[in-house]
Amino acid sequence: MKSAAICLSLVGAAAAFAPAPTQRASTQVSLTLDELGGGSAPLKNYDPFNLAEFGSDETLRWFRAAELKHGRCAMVATTGYLVNAAGIHFPGMLSSDISFESLSTMSPPEAWAAVPTAGKAQILFTIFVAELVSEGYQGTHYMKGGEYPTMVFPKIDFSGVSKETMEVKRTRELNNGRLAQIAILSFISAHYIPGSVPALTEAPFNAGHF
């Protein structure tokens, strides 16, 4: 605390009006990947570029939250890509001139391009709201030691689940998300660069829906 004590009798008064000390964020990494969790065989805590040593503990927590979010988005995207490619669709009309059935006959990138601008805006706005909610403005931010982002829609209550079980479920979620990120990037690459993903050149992936 910065205060100028003029004399011993004024020390208490000076302290009362002195500004509160500013706590600086640590610029050193004391948190490790083992403490962060999420590692599993066969490549436990695989970090060839040593990204875990970049920045501070807050940076490492931000990396983990980003991995969680990207993994969840990738799982939804992969599922949606496969559902669309299989021709499964909602009944009815998306807009006055576009039916869900017509979108199911297109590849997922073509179907997204066909969605009206107003529809895309609604989707992006919903994502924006979910991002605000998941950033923990209602409590301690995850970068400061708070809970990592949870599912927003639908909200799932894990209050009755033990810590050990949650650690297992979190590791499974991370691994599924990592695989889904590889999957959706493979689908997109195969669509825009034919032959770039050999596994997707064989039936049924070469039917034109990818």
Contacts in CASP RR format, 6 or more apart in sequence:
PFRMAT RR
TARGET T0000
AUTHOR 0000-0000-0000
METHOD contacts of the structure
MODEL  1
MKSAAICLSLVGAAAAFAPAPTQRASTQVSLTLDELGGGSAPLKNYDPFN
LAEFGSDETLRWFRAAELKHGRCAMVATTGYLVNAAGIHFPGMLSSDISF
ESLSTMSPPEAWAAVPTAGKAQILFTIFVAELVSEGYQGTHYMKGGEYPT
MVFPKIDFSGVSKETMEVKRTRELNNGRLAQIAILSFISAHYIPGSVPAL
TEAPFNAGHF
1 15 0 8 1.000
1 18 0 8 1.000
1 19 0 8 1.000
1 20 0 8 1.000
1 21 0 8 1.000
2 18 0 8 1.000
2 19 0 8 1.000
3 14 0 8 1.000
3 15 0 8 1.000
3 17 0 8 1.000
3 18 0 8 1.000
4 14 0 8 1.000
5 11 0 8 1.000
5 14 0 8 1.000
6 14 0 8 1.000
25 56 0 8 1.000
25 58 0 8 1.000
26 56 0 8 1.000
26 57 0 8 1.000
26 58 0 8 1.000
27 55 0 8 1.000
27 56 0 8 1.000
28 56 0 8 1.000
29 52 0 8 1.000
29 53 0 8 1.000
29 54 0 8 1.000
29 55 0 8 1.000
29 56 0 8 1.000
29 57 0 8 1.000
29 59 0 8 1.000
29 60 0 8 1.000
30 57 0 8 1.000
31 57 0 8 1.000
31 60 0 8 1.000
31 61 0 8 1.000
32 52 0 8 1.000
33 39 0 8 1.000
33 45 0 8 1.000
33 47 0 8 1.000
33 52 0 8 1.000
34 45 0 8 1.000
36 52 0 8 1.000
36 60 0 8 1.000
36 61 0 8 1.000
36 64 0 8 1.000
37 167 0 8 1.000
37 170 0 8 1.000
37 171 0 8 1.000
38 45 0 8 1.000
38 167 0 8 1.000
38 170 0 8 1.000
38 171 0 8 1.000
38 174 0 8 1.000
38 175 0 8 1.000
39 45 0 8 1.000
39 171 0 8 1.000
39 174 0 8 1.000
40 171 0 8 1.000
40 175 0 8 1.000
45 52 0 8 1.000
51 63 0 8 1.000
52 60 0 8 1.000
52 63 0 8 1.000
58 143 0 8 1.000
58 144 0 8 1.000
61 142 0 8 1.000
61 143 0 8 1.000
61 145 0 8 1.000
61 148 0 8 1.000
62 142 0 8 1.000
62 143 0 8 1.000
64 148 0 8 1.000
65 142 0 8 1.000
65 143 0 8 1.000
65 148 0 8 1.000
65 149 0 8 1.000
67 174 0 8 1.000
67 178 0 8 1.000
68 148 0 8 1.000
68 149 0 8 1.000
68 173 0 8 1.000
68 174 0 8 1.000
69 134 0 8 1.000
69 149 0 8 1.000
70 177 0 8 1.000
70 181 0 8 1.000
71 174 0 8 1.000
71 176 0 8 1.000
71 177 0 8 1.000
71 178 0 8 1.000
71 180 0 8 1.000
71 181 0 8 1.000
72 151 0 8 1.000
72 173 0 8 1.000
72 177 0 8 1.000
74 177 0 8 1.000
74 180 0 8 1.000
74 181 0 8 1.000
74 183 0 8 1.000
74 184 0 8 1.000
75 176 0 8 1.000
75 177 0 8 1.000
75 180 0 8 1.000
77 180 0 8 1.000
77 184 0 8 1.000
78 180 0 8 1.000
78 183 0 8 1.000
78 184 0 8 1.000
78 187 0 8 1.000
80 108 0 8 1.000
81 108 0 8 1.000
81 184 0 8 1.000
81 187 0 8 1.000
84 103 0 8 1.000
84 104 0 8 1.000
84 106 0 8 1.000
84 107 0 8 1.000
84 108 0 8 1.000
84 111 0 8 1.000
84 209 0 8 1.000
85 107 0 8 1.000
85 108 0 8 1.000
85 207 0 8 1.000
85 209 0 8 1.000
85 210 0 8 1.000
86 209 0 8 1.000
87 104 0 8 1.000
87 105 0 8 1.000
87 209 0 8 1.000
88 104 0 8 1.000
89 100 0 8 1.000
89 101 0 8 1.000
89 103 0 8 1.000
89 104 0 8 1.000
90 100 0 8 1.000
91 100 0 8 1.000
92 99 0 8 1.000
92 100 0 8 1.000
92 101 0 8 1.000
93 99 0 8 1.000
93 100 0 8 1.000
94 100 0 8 1.000
94 103 0 8 1.000
94 115 0 8 1.000
94 116 0 8 1.000
95 116 0 8 1.000
95 118 0 8 1.000
95 119 0 8 1.000
98 114 0 8 1.000
98 115 0 8 1.000
98 116 0 8 1.000
102 114 0 8 1.000
103 111 0 8 1.000
103 114 0 8 1.000
103 115 0 8 1.000
104 111 0 8 1.000
106 114 0 8 1.000
106 209 0 8 1.000
107 191 0 8 1.000
107 208 0 8 1.000
107 209 0 8 1.000
107 210 0 8 1.000
108 187 0 8 1.000
108 191 0 8 1.000
108 209 0 8 1.000
108 210 0 8 1.000
109 188 0 8 1.000
109 191 0 8 1.000
109 192 0 8 1.000
112 120 0 8 1.000
115 123 0 8 1.000
130 152 0 8 1.000
130 153 0 8 1.000
133 152 0 8 1.000
134 149 0 8 1.000
134 150 0 8 1.000
134 152 0 8 1.000
135 141 0 8 1.000
135 149 0 8 1.000
136 142 0 8 1.000
136 147 0 8 1.000
136 149 0 8 1.000
139 146 0 8 1.000
140 146 0 8 1.000
140 147 0 8 1.000
142 148 0 8 1.000
142 149 0 8 1.000
150 156 0 8 1.000
150 158 0 8 1.000
158 166 0 8 1.000
161 169 0 8 1.000
186 197 0 8 1.000
186 199 0 8 1.000
186 200 0 8 1.000
187 200 0 8 1.000
187 210 0 8 1.000
189 196 0 8 1.000
189 197 0 8 1.000
190 196 0 8 1.000
190 197 0 8 1.000
190 200 0 8 1.000
190 201 0 8 1.000
190 205 0 8 1.000
190 210 0 8 1.000
191 210 0 8 1.000
194 201 0 8 1.000
195 201 0 8 1.000
199 205 0 8 1.000
200 206 0 8 1.000
200 210 0 8 1.000
END
